[in-house]
Amino acid sequence: YLLQKDKQQLEKAHQDLSQHYAKLQIDIVQKDLEIESLRKELASHQVNEEQRKKLQDELDEMVLKRKALAKEAFLHSPLYEKMQAIIKDYQDKDTSDKELSDQEWQELIVSMDSQWNNAISRFHVKYQLSKEELYLVCLSLTDFPFAHLAYLMHSSRRTLYRKKNALCERIGVEQNSEFKEILRKI
């Protein structure tokens, strides 16, 4: 009876999370439309400097809200749940039979690109990142500890540090640089 009750509670919680995730996705689309509308208004009108500053401030605020919504949507996504499950498996038994599919990696790239105002795409094109480098950059932006990234990529920490350092050297930044700081500069 208790197991059945727990199962029902888990199903309800999962359903609630799915509904919340769907609502967040709708909110993100709405923010995208508002941002685009403001950008068009800024570009199309001959406005004085005061109006332009006001519209730019409003646009900046919308972009920040959209970024927050995109991050919250990611944190409530099935992909994030799966990533946490993989990490937990490694912590509990030093292995996991789960791994991210190509489609899930693409979801991660899209999610991070959305959160970072398309900086991932620009970074990828500018530096011709390999698939593994792109995954490493995206995972570095998830706020998981670096040790957990090794679990998600099914690699050793040493390998990931080597890849990160090689990428930092290739793009001309210090090896201890954070990808978040690099992307903010792009």
Buried (B, 14 or more C-beta within 10 A) or exposed (E): EEEEEEEEEEEEEEEEBEEEBEEBBEBBEEBBEBBEEBBEBBEEEEEEEEEEEEBEEBBEEBBEBBBBBBBBBBBBBEBBBBBBEBBEBBEEEEEBEEEBEEEBBEBBBBBBBBBBBEBBBBBBEEBEBEEBBBBBBBBBBBEBEEEBBBBBBEBEEEEBEEBBBEBBEEEEBEEEBBBEEBBEEE
